[in-house]
Amino acid sequence: MKLYSYFRSSGAYRVRIALNLKGIPYELQPVNLPRNEQFTAEFQSMNPQALVPVLEDGANVLVQSLAIVDYLDETYPKPPFLPVAPAARAWVRSIALAIACEIHPLNNLRVLRYLTGPLGVSEEAKNTWYHHWVKLGLQAVEERLSRSSVRGSFCYGDAPGLADIFLIPQLANGRRYNVDLSGFTTLLRIEENCMRLPAFQRAAPSAQPDAE
Amino acid sequence: MKLYSYFRSSGAYRVRIALNLKGIPYELQPVNLPRNEQFTAEFQSMNPQALVPVLEDGANVLVQSLAIVDYLDETYPKPPFLPVAPAARAWVRSIALAIACEIHPLNNLRVLRYLTGPLGVSEEAKNTWYHHWVKLGLQAVEERLSRSSVRGSFCYGDAPGLADIFLIPQLANGRRYNVDLSGFTTLLRIEENCMRLPAFQRAAPSAQPDAE
């Protein structure tokens, strides 16, 4: 498999964790987003959305991190990323989606660029925007996880899964923008447990060959 | 089942289509978002994210539209929302996610409120922002669907599924903000086929009891 990745991309970070947890070897192809390498004709013919990650698996070209992680879980069932019961699966998915749909889209590179570019927003207001959505989103996730009866060392039970794959990159991203995460005690405890595992360590932005 | 819904919410619209396609009867409980009914203590105890849709199925309280739709597909397998092969499933999911993660989150009520509120953006610039993300996102979806070999009368083959459930509310939402959709010929053809089906017609915003 070949993963088109950028070390700071949360979407690519999710897929790197997933590949590592499944024990799937892969080739890494860095795409430098700040240098606009995602807008080359070659890359856009593969992904018209001009976003990483893209995963090539033989003739299959897969896009959108959640679709890729689901694909990996369906093609390599062990260890599973989701529980068996539909309601439990929906709960785990809803945690991942609370991050994928309510936090991350508001804070990725192209949105921040639009704020300071066409909208003429100041750097300070841009950072306030960033902090606002990360805190609001993580507060809801913290509340749901802290009162959950199914939480264990990880978001669901005592093995890492889909929700952790989405949570860890979002915490790293928030920290990079100096969001005060100290109030999210449940999330930080889960992060600590994740970061003890080589699958998460090797997927971290700082461990990537294209890290600056 | 009981669905907490707002007639204009794209997320709730998706779940209404899914329930109708599966032929599941449900009770509708409107939540008026502009009047901030999602911020009551009662509603937030159910969903700390203060967002619709929420689906109650017996003791299960489900949030996040994609998690709910997946839950319905897993508990009521007929008709299926996804194909069988993992790569095909990933393709269909990636279309739904291109809408759920790259278009809709930038344009929902709370984001538009933040733009004109804290960021002090003008109504005109807010509308430009809205049009920008809808067009950019739909262009990529149009390009992927128009060159797809698996597209039929619907996004995938000749039966409606997960991608259509996400596409139709996004087109309706864009139209409401006067986005010129005429260039998206593939998407409009699929929409026409969807809107011939009672499942889609009955889920439309204008058909809801809380429509204004």
Interface residues (C-beta under 8 A of the other chain):
Chain A: P48 Q49 A50 L51 D57 N60 L62 V63 Q64 L66 A67 I68 D70 Y71 E74 T75 P86 A87 R89 A90 W91 R93 S94 L97 A98 A100 C101 E102 H104 P105 L106 V111 Y114 L115 P118 L119 V121 A125 T128 W129 H132 G137 Q139 A140 E143 R144
Chain B: P48 Q49 A50 L51 D57 N60 L62 V63 Q64 L66 A67 I68 D70 Y71 E74 T75 P86 A87 R89 A90 W91 R93 S94 L97 A98 A100 C101 E102 H104 P105 L106 V111 Y114 L115 P118 L119 V121 A125 T128 W129 H132 G137 Q139 A140 E143 R144
